[in-house]
Amino acid sequence: MHKNHSSLTRRKAYKMNEEIVKNSRKEVGDISSKMLDGSCDYLEGSRELIRLRFDADLENDHDMRIFIGIVSETDNLPIGNVRGKWSQDALKLNEPEIKKAVEWAKSISLEECKSLSERFNA
């Protein structure tokens, strides 16, 4: 009986993990689509994609690698919720750099973004 209980527990854990991967990949598809349609900028989107990479079982995915680089190169910029902790003067001062970084991120990750959107919005 103990062996069956252990096997059942592993199957339940696998099913739960399968569901997490499925939901996370759907979220990856949604975010990449929003990046493509302009409703999510490429810096915030990159951060979200990187946050999801382990739950989506995409930590070694070739399309995800570029977003790791984007986040690494822009982690000093006030993006997302952290903006609320910065002074208005500091935000204004960083705005040109942020706009330039968004354009740069889009230019180097557009193809990967399209690929993720196509793969996970099917």
N, C-alpha and C positions, 0 to 999 in steps of 0.2 A: 504493500500500500504506500509506503514512503516513496518508492521509486515513481509511482504514478502521480503522486502529489507534486514531486519535484518537476516532472515532465510537464504537468499542467501549468505550474507556475512559470516555467520557461516559455511555454507557448503564449501565456497571457502577456508576459513581458515583451515577447517578440511582436505580438499584435499591437500592443501599446506603442512600441517603438516604430512600427510600420505606420501607424496613424500619425505620429509626430513628424516623421519624415514626409509623409504625404501632405500634411497641412503646411509644413514649413516650405516645401517646394512650391505649393500653390502661392504662398506669400512671396516667395522669390519671383515667381512669374508676375504677380500683381505689381510688385515694386518696380521690376524692370519695365513693365508696360507703362507705369506712371512716369518713369524717367523718360521713356521714349515720347510720350505725349506731352511732356512738359509740366505735368502736375506735381512732380517731385524732382528737385534738382539733383544733379549728379553727385554732389558731395554728401548730401543727406541720404540719398539712395544707396550710395556705396557703403556708408556706415550701417545701414539697415541690412544690406545683403551680407556683409561680413558678420554681423550679429547672428544671422540665420544659418551660416554655412555649416556648422556642426550638426544642428538639429535636422537640417535638410540632407545630411550625409553628402555634402559637397565640398568638404575641406580640401580635397585634392583635385577638384574639378578645374579643367583648363580655363573655362570662362570666368571662374571666380578669382583667379590669381590677379588679374588687373585691378580689381577692386581693393585687394589687400594693399597694393602699391599706392593707390589713390588715397586711401585712409592714412597710410603711413606718411605720405608726403604733405597731407593737409591737416594733420592732427593738432597743429598749433592754432588753427583758425576757429573762431567762434561759430560753430554750426549747430543747428538744432536747439534743444532745450538749454544748453549752456549759455546761449546768447542772453538769457535773462540774468545771468550773473555778471555780465560785462556792463560797463558804463556806456551811455549813449555816445560819448566822445570816442571811446575806444572802438565801438562798433562802426562809427562813421569813418574812422581812420583805417579800419581793416576792410571796408566795403569794396574798394577797388581790387584789392588782392583776392577777396572772396569771388568776385565776379570773374576775374581772370582764371582763378582755379576751377570754377564751375565749367567754363568753356574748355579749359585744358582737359579736365576729367571727361567731359563729353567727347572730345576729339580722340582720346586714346581708348575709350571703352564702348563706343557706339556699337561696334560689331558684336562684342560680347554681351552687351545689353539686349540686342536683338535676338541673339541665340538663346539666352536665358528665357526671354519672353516667349519665344516660339516653343522651346522645349517644355516649359512648365505651365503654359496656358492652353494646352491641347485638351 
